[in-house]
Amino acid sequence: MNIKAVKRQIIFRRSNFLTRSRRIFASILFSLLRNNSGDKYVFLHIPKCGGTSVRKALSNWFSFFVRDTHFSTNSKEFKYPNPIKGIERLPSNFCLTGHFNVPGGFLFQRYPIVFEDQSFKVFTFIRDPFSHKLSQWNYLSYKRHYSFDKKFEEYILDETNYFARLLGCNENNFKERIDQFFFVGITEEIQLSMDILANKLGKKKVVIQHKNVSPKKETAIDNKLLERFKQIRSLDYKVYNYCLKKFYNDKNIFLKNET
């Protein structure tokens, strides 16, 4: 008997039970509420972009998180249950959050209303694509969270334009897609990003406590590998650079008003 495999199945089944339970609870709760004509908040937690630290800070602003998560039957297959019903009734002191990183369950697919109804304030955080990929590598290779047996170079080059897929971007619409967000923070400037978000939402500033930080490993990065990565992730860099441009504009306005 493979003890590790048995433990993994126990973890998966417990996680799946909690996922379904949260969804059922949220749907029942929203069915009892009146429509909320006020602001409604959604945090798209892109994995390894500081989202755990952000969510910890957000707990100072919101009374309850509605976590919409995928479930799995093994270490490689993930899917979402049916969407939570009644999110148009999401109270203003609640925040809907999730990774929304499984095809068919991306936020723009799962809850298109959040980008169509201006009462929804959708925000997220993003980081340099290579830094993001390196953080994923460190997390998976050290924690062995999933069945993970790829070599470093193989893993670095194993997918194209992760951010673009998750956000529903292509070469023609990526600016329009990003403009649909109320705010996009930059992980490399996470504290300032949170200060700007607080100002936009009319909330008190909170100090970021860094959570779920991937263990760092000194890895020599070959320039040719980096160039190949940038080529296959060219759209992701366009997305990231456009987010940076918008962030620097917000930053300049914020700092000017602070003085």
Secondary structure, DSSP 8 states (H G I E B T S, - for coil): --HHHHHHHHHHHHHHHHHHHHHHHHHHHHHTS----S-EEEEE--TTSSHHHHHHHHTTT-SEEEE---EESSSS-EE--S--TTGGG--TTEEEEE---STT--HHHH-THHHHSTTEEEEEEE--HHHHHHHHHHHHHHH--S-----HHHHHTS-S-HHHHHHT--TTTHHHHHHTSSEEEEGGGHHHHHHHHHHHHT---------S----------HHHHHHHHHHTHHHHHHHHHHHHHHHHHHHHHHHHH-
